[in-house]
Amino acid sequence: MTEQEQVKEQLQEQLEKVKQRLQILDMIEEKLCQMKELAQRVIDEDLTDVEIQEINHEVKNLGEQVKLLDREATQFS
């Protein structure tokens, strides 16, 4: 394999890593938007304590998912 082919292969690998990281970042963005919508719902609507607790649980769950995705994304750095 020539040096040029090695460089090309390395660049292809880097490109794949970047694509994977972008996919993960898109998923993180989607979850953060969901969290924002839930928080806005608590502000805008007159919810019961039970409904607020359910939303809080869902927000925490989404936050954990974001943390996991973030760890996964940093593996591609």
SVG drawing of the C-alpha trace seen along z (x, -y; Angstrom):
<svg xmlns="http://www.w3.org/2000/svg" viewBox="-54 -29 58 31">
<polyline fill="none" stroke="black" stroke-width="0.4" points="0.0,0.0 1.4,-3.4 1.6,-6.3 -1.1,-8.1 -3.4,-5.1 -2.7,-5.0 -3.5,-8.7 -6.7,-8.2 -7.7,-5.3 -7.0,-7.3 -9.1,-10.2 -11.9,-7.8 -11.8,-6.4 -11.8,-9.9 -14.8,-10.8 -16.7,-7.8 -16.0,-8.8 -17.2,-12.3 -20.4,-11.0 -21.1,-8.7 -20.4,-11.6 -22.8,-13.9 -25.5,-11.2 -25.1,-11.0 -25.1,-14.8 -28.3,-14.9 -29.9,-12.4 -28.6,-14.5 -30.2,-17.6 -33.5,-15.8 -33.6,-14.7 -32.7,-18.2 -35.5,-19.7 -37.9,-17.1 -36.6,-18.2 -37.2,-21.9 -40.8,-21.1 -41.6,-19.3 -40.2,-22.1 -42.2,-24.6 -45.3,-22.5 -44.9,-22.7 -44.6,-26.5 -47.5,-27.0 -50.1,-24.5 -51.9,-24.1 -50.7,-20.6 -51.3,-18.5 -48.5,-17.5 -48.7,-14.0 -48.4,-15.3 -45.4,-17.4 -43.7,-14.4 -44.2,-12.3 -42.7,-15.1 -39.8,-15.5 -39.2,-11.7 -39.2,-11.9 -36.9,-14.8 -34.5,-13.0 -34.7,-9.9 -33.9,-12.0 -31.0,-13.6 -29.5,-10.2 -29.9,-9.3 -28.1,-12.5 -25.2,-11.7 -24.9,-8.2 -25.0,-9.5 -22.4,-12.2 -20.0,-9.5 -20.5,-7.6 -19.9,-10.7 -16.6,-11.4 -15.3,-7.9 -15.3,-9.1 -13.0,-12.0"/>
</svg>
